[in-house]
Amino acid sequence: MRPFDGRRVLLVVSGGIAAYKSAFLCRRLLEAGASADVILTESAERFIGAVTFEGITGRPVHRNLWDTPMAHLELGKAADAIVVAPATANLISEMAAGGAKDLATATLLAASCPVVVCPAMNTRMWEHPATQRNVARLVEFGHTVVGPDSGPLAEGETGPGRLSEPEAIMAAMGRVIEPNARFGGLKIVATAGPTRAPLDPIRFLSNRSSGRMGYALAAAAWRRGGEVTLISGPGSTPRPIGPRLVEVETAREMLEALETELSDAHILLMAAAVGDFETDPQTSKIKKDGASGLELALRNGPDLLGETRELRRQRGIFTLGFALETENALDHGREKLARKGMQLIAVNMANEAEAGLEVETNRISLIDETGAVEEFSLAHKTELADRLLDRIESSIGT
Ligand SMILES: Cc1cc2nc3c(=O)[nH]c(=O)nc-3n(C[C@H](O)[C@H](O)[C@H](O)COP(=O)(O)O)c2cc1C
């Protein structure tokens, strides 16, 4: 199942330099499972040809208000969401003023589905109070504005005005067309990735966690309308777009961030592989001298679930935790769930191929407070994240 399967998206392309990038966006929408109709403004056609989009979508491109009577009403009605990319200063101004002089503006005025607007223009055009006022008006209308990004612009200047990257636009689209948007009004805290216990200024103890499971959970919770804070340990896996990111390194830093974020949270998704041990790091590099090697004295690091147990209980924070086991997984999982005051625990086996750390897939046995077990067969972590959130939704009755 792809994230946009069965969803109909209307892509409105207006006349800016970034119009060529909308062809990539169009492809991404189709790859994600959406069907896409395209409207090109008259100016957009000076930058990119209709035939490009017809080749990508396999459907005729809509260009003129007068070609098909009522297209301006039908296109918006049929769409689950509209994305305007790039959105010129002119089109944004027309939208803010409620203009309907051409197919794009008339369709946007008539549409009642969610609209994602992705401005792209010269920095001075963007920063002009007129544009800023117009964009603020679109936000008042309930539209989602994505970007613009800052960076080098086509005309050699640098500053805000670049069309946002397709990943950011796709993430925003995912959130507006999510059929399960039942986390609205809820604050969700997710933790992900490994932590590091420094030994000296250069070395650390850590683990193989990639962060993927926690990132998938944070992304899915954000898509479902939640206000999501992701507390992530270090690593090179790309962070999801959408959730507010708090980067930490050590288990203690993660605990501090967690205590702060939990103060107004409703749900905790505790997917980080928090290191169990720590030591007082040397202030200078530990030298390799003598033949005897190095003995490390380690003590237990902070127990994040244990330390936050009372706070979570007082605030009624629904907690999903994870346990990575090598034997007696279910017994250990049940015991951990009770000891740490969780509502659900997802148990996976560290020594099973395609599951656990580092890989993109996982297999989970989900245990609830009654001890009952639900088996989730091997699947991509993004799919498992959705199934876990479905389960949380039914538990908390959203
Ligand atoms: C070479 C060139 C590049 C342009 N690039 C942009 C741009 O990136 N963003 C923008 O808002 N307008 C840009 N414009 C101005 C728009 O094309 C112009 O405002 C046009 O009326 C927009 O029409 P539309 O909003 O109906 O597509 C550019 C114009 C030219 C000639």
PDBQT file of the ligand as one rigid body, heavy atoms in Angstrom, charges set to zero:
ROOT
HETATM    1  C1  LIG A 401      11.955  34.927 -16.756  1.00  0.00    +0.000 C 
HETATM    2  C2  LIG A 401      10.888  35.143 -15.740  1.00  0.00    +0.000 A 
HETATM    3  C3  LIG A 401      10.926  34.499 -14.544  1.00  0.00    +0.000 A 
HETATM    4  C4  LIG A 401       9.935  34.687 -13.586  1.00  0.00    +0.000 A 
HETATM    5  N1  LIG A 401      10.001  34.027 -12.419  1.00  0.00    +0.000 NA
HETATM    6  C5  LIG A 401       9.060  34.235 -11.484  1.00  0.00    +0.000 A 
HETATM    7  C6  LIG A 401       9.118  33.544 -10.250  1.00  0.00    +0.000 A 
HETATM    8  O1  LIG A 401      10.009  32.701 -10.011  1.00  0.00    +0.000 OA
HETATM    9  N2  LIG A 401       8.162  33.780  -9.333  1.00  0.00    +0.000 N 
HETATM   10  C7  LIG A 401       7.163  34.675  -9.552  1.00  0.00    +0.000 A 
HETATM   11  O2  LIG A 401       6.345  34.882  -8.651  1.00  0.00    +0.000 OA
HETATM   12  N3  LIG A 401       7.074  35.323 -10.714  1.00  0.00    +0.000 NA
HETATM   13  C8  LIG A 401       7.990  35.128 -11.679  1.00  0.00    +0.000 A 
HETATM   14  N4  LIG A 401       7.910  35.801 -12.879  1.00  0.00    +0.000 N 
HETATM   15  C9  LIG A 401       6.770  36.709 -13.109  1.00  0.00    +0.000 C 
HETATM   16  C10 LIG A 401       5.522  35.911 -13.502  1.00  0.00    +0.000 C 
HETATM   17  O3  LIG A 401       5.797  35.087 -14.611  1.00  0.00    +0.000 OA
HETATM   18  C11 LIG A 401       4.394  36.891 -13.809  1.00  0.00    +0.000 C 
HETATM   19  O4  LIG A 401       4.040  37.560 -12.613  1.00  0.00    +0.000 OA
HETATM   20  C12 LIG A 401       3.186  36.191 -14.371  1.00  0.00    +0.000 C 
HETATM   21  O5  LIG A 401       2.159  37.153 -14.597  1.00  0.00    +0.000 OA
HETATM   22  C13 LIG A 401       2.665  35.097 -13.471  1.00  0.00    +0.000 C 
HETATM   23  O6  LIG A 401       1.491  34.564 -14.007  1.00  0.00    +0.000 OA
HETATM   24  P1  LIG A 401       0.700  33.395 -13.281  1.00  0.00    +0.000 P 
HETATM   25  O7  LIG A 401       0.710  33.715 -11.831  1.00  0.00    +0.000 OA
HETATM   26  O8  LIG A 401      -0.670  33.455 -13.852  1.00  0.00    +0.000 OA
HETATM   27  O9  LIG A 401       1.387  32.127 -13.627  1.00  0.00    +0.000 OA
HETATM   28  C14 LIG A 401       8.888  35.598 -13.853  1.00  0.00    +0.000 A 
HETATM   29  C15 LIG A 401       8.840  36.236 -15.075  1.00  0.00    +0.000 A 
HETATM   30  C16 LIG A 401       9.823  36.029 -16.022  1.00  0.00    +0.000 A 
HETATM   31  C17 LIG A 401       9.729  36.755 -17.346  1.00  0.00    +0.000 C 
ENDROOT
TORSDOF 0
